[in-house]
Amino acid sequence: MKKLHFIVIIASVFVLQACVHKIVTVPAKVAYKTTKGVVKGTVAVGKAIIPGDSDDDDDKKDKK
């Protein structure tokens, strides 16, 4: 009987391990994708707002 209890406990550990893995990784993936989108948006806004940023590339081409 003790052997059966041990097998049930070990099986439960493996089943719960998969559940814990899902609980941890899903929010991490969502946070990563959200942060990635926010950073891309911030960079795009920064490039649009900073004056003369694109003019610097043209000046370098003219000097060569």
Buried (B, 14 or more C-beta within 10 A) or exposed (E): EEEEEEEEEEEEEEEEEEEEEEEEEEEEEEEEEEEEEEEEEEEEEEEEEEEEEEEEEEEEEEEE
